[in-house]
Structure formats: C-alpha cells, structure tokens
C-alpha cells in the first residue's frame, strides 16, 4: 500500500464530520486524546461510548487510511 496524504489540519483537531465543533463532550474527548498522545498510547477510552479510540498519531504512523470512520483519522480532508 502506498502512503495516503495527511489532511491539512493539526493532528489534535478531528475533522468536523468525525467530532462536531458543537459536540457536548468535545472538550472532554479532546482532553482524553491529548493525554493519550502525550503518554505515547495508541488510543484512549472514549468518555462518551466507552469504546477504545485510536489517536491521530497512532493512525498517522500506519501511513494509510483504513476507511472505517476513525474519529481522529489524520487522512480525512
């Protein structure tokens, strides 16, 4: 597989279609993401759903988009 192109936005900013700017728990979710990134973790437990969510850094290091709708996908433009 060839590498995909990264989106033109910071890794800590999910695409609005994946986490809306007005989402009620946006700050809490982004804090959990930031904490996981700083810890070098591959992801975090979503404070809303309880599901495991991969970080943008972990997804970026895979070099391709898997097209499964990851919240922090760094390739979604």
HELIX and SHEET records of a PDB file:
HELIX    1   1 UNK A   26  UNK A   39  1                                  14    
HELIX    2   2 UNK A   56  UNK A   60  1                                   5    
SHEET    1   A 2 UNK A  43  UNK A  45  0                                        
SHEET    2   A 2 UNK A  52  UNK A  54 -1                                        
END                                                                             
